[in-house]
Amino acid sequence: MVSHTKAPVITIDGPTASGKGTVSSLVAKQLGWAVLDSGALYRLTALVALRTGVDSTDQTALAALARQLDVHFENGVCWLEGEDVSDRLRHEQVGLLASQIAAYEPVRTALLARQRDFLQAPGLIADGRDMGTVVFPDAPLKIFLVADAHSRAQRRYKQLIEKGISANLSDLIADLQARDLRDSTRAIAPLKPADNAITLDSSCLSIEETVAQVLAHWAATKN
């Protein structure tokens, strides 16, 4: 199944803490498009599961939570039932559970149509792990954003400390490596670049340089 709208979409996939969320938001702002943080949908499902005590292995119950999420994104803020939960979604407990339940086929199926509904004119930047391979396979530009684990851990460490959340760099590196393995080897929609994706390594690039490269690739698609 592919999207029915003619609005363009740029997919930006990549591993945890590769910077794809920040890059997606800035590219969307430059183009005047909407942005979809697909990972936030899994984090939201995890957050609600933690709040309501749903068993982390109950795939049917978790899928039901995913279908019922009352969520929207606005100016970089994630709203759940009218509550700004942007910071809560970055807690490590939420991230770990989100990575676990993202491997559940019922949860992914529950969120698939919802993700596609975000595609509206004038365009969409879709950030995730399977945006180019599964959700928007007909996207005219697919970016696979990567960075080495140490660089990503340093970015995540800085984010957490700035938000007043304690963190240990060594633990973060180990956690990212474990998530990479889990995400890339899961049976359902594993983390991998689409066949026609452009791989962009941001390990030694600033956010501004990464955004500029994405915009340059988009400009090239129209020539």
Secondary structure in CASP SS format (residue, H / E / C, confidence):
PFRMAT SS
TARGET T0000
AUTHOR 0000-0000-0000
METHOD secondary structure of the structure
MODEL  1
M C 1.00
V C 1.00
S C 1.00
H C 1.00
T C 1.00
K C 1.00
A C 1.00
P C 1.00
V E 1.00
I E 1.00
T E 1.00
I E 1.00
D E 1.00
G C 1.00
P C 1.00
T C 1.00
A C 1.00
S C 1.00
G C 1.00
K H 1.00
G H 1.00
T H 1.00
V H 1.00
S H 1.00
S H 1.00
L H 1.00
V H 1.00
A H 1.00
K H 1.00
Q H 1.00
L H 1.00
G C 1.00
W C 1.00
A E 1.00
V E 1.00
L E 1.00
D E 1.00
S H 1.00
G H 1.00
A H 1.00
L H 1.00
Y H 1.00
R H 1.00
L H 1.00
T H 1.00
A H 1.00
L H 1.00
V H 1.00
A H 1.00
L H 1.00
R H 1.00
T H 1.00
G C 1.00
V C 1.00
D C 1.00
S C 1.00
T C 1.00
D C 1.00
Q H 1.00
T H 1.00
A H 1.00
L H 1.00
A H 1.00
A H 1.00
L H 1.00
A H 1.00
R H 1.00
Q H 1.00
L C 1.00
D C 1.00
V E 1.00
H E 1.00
F E 1.00
E E 1.00
N C 1.00
G C 1.00
V E 1.00
C E 1.00
W E 1.00
L E 1.00
E C 1.00
G C 1.00
E E 1.00
D E 1.00
V C 1.00
S C 1.00
D C 1.00
R H 1.00
L H 1.00
R H 1.00
H C 1.00
E H 1.00
Q H 1.00
V H 1.00
G H 1.00
L H 1.00
L H 1.00
A H 1.00
S H 1.00
Q H 1.00
I H 1.00
A C 1.00
A C 1.00
Y C 1.00
E H 1.00
P H 1.00
V H 1.00
R H 1.00
T H 1.00
A H 1.00
L H 1.00
L H 1.00
A H 1.00
R H 1.00
Q H 1.00
R H 1.00
D C 1.00
F C 1.00
L C 1.00
Q C 1.00
A C 1.00
P C 1.00
G C 1.00
L E 1.00
I E 1.00
A E 1.00
D E 1.00
G E 1.00
R C 1.00
D C 1.00
M H 1.00
G H 1.00
T H 1.00
V H 1.00
V H 1.00
F C 1.00
P C 1.00
D C 1.00
A C 1.00
P C 1.00
L E 1.00
K E 1.00
I E 1.00
F E 1.00
L E 1.00
V E 1.00
A C 1.00
D C 1.00
A H 1.00
H H 1.00
S H 1.00
R H 1.00
A H 1.00
Q H 1.00
R H 1.00
R H 1.00
Y H 1.00
K H 1.00
Q H 1.00
L H 1.00
I H 1.00
E H 1.00
K C 1.00
G C 1.00
I C 1.00
S C 1.00
A C 1.00
N C 1.00
L H 1.00
S H 1.00
D H 1.00
L H 1.00
I H 1.00
A H 1.00
D H 1.00
L H 1.00
Q H 1.00
A H 1.00
R H 1.00
D H 1.00
L H 1.00
R H 1.00
D H 1.00
S H 1.00
T H 1.00
R C 1.00
A C 1.00
I C 1.00
A C 1.00
P C 1.00
L C 1.00
K C 1.00
P C 1.00
A C 1.00
D C 1.00
N C 1.00
A C 1.00
I E 1.00
T E 1.00
L E 1.00
D E 1.00
S C 1.00
S C 1.00
C C 1.00
L C 1.00
S C 1.00
I H 1.00
E H 1.00
E H 1.00
T H 1.00
V H 1.00
A H 1.00
Q H 1.00
V H 1.00
L H 1.00
A H 1.00
H H 1.00
W H 1.00
A H 1.00
A H 1.00
T H 1.00
K C 1.00
N C 1.00
END
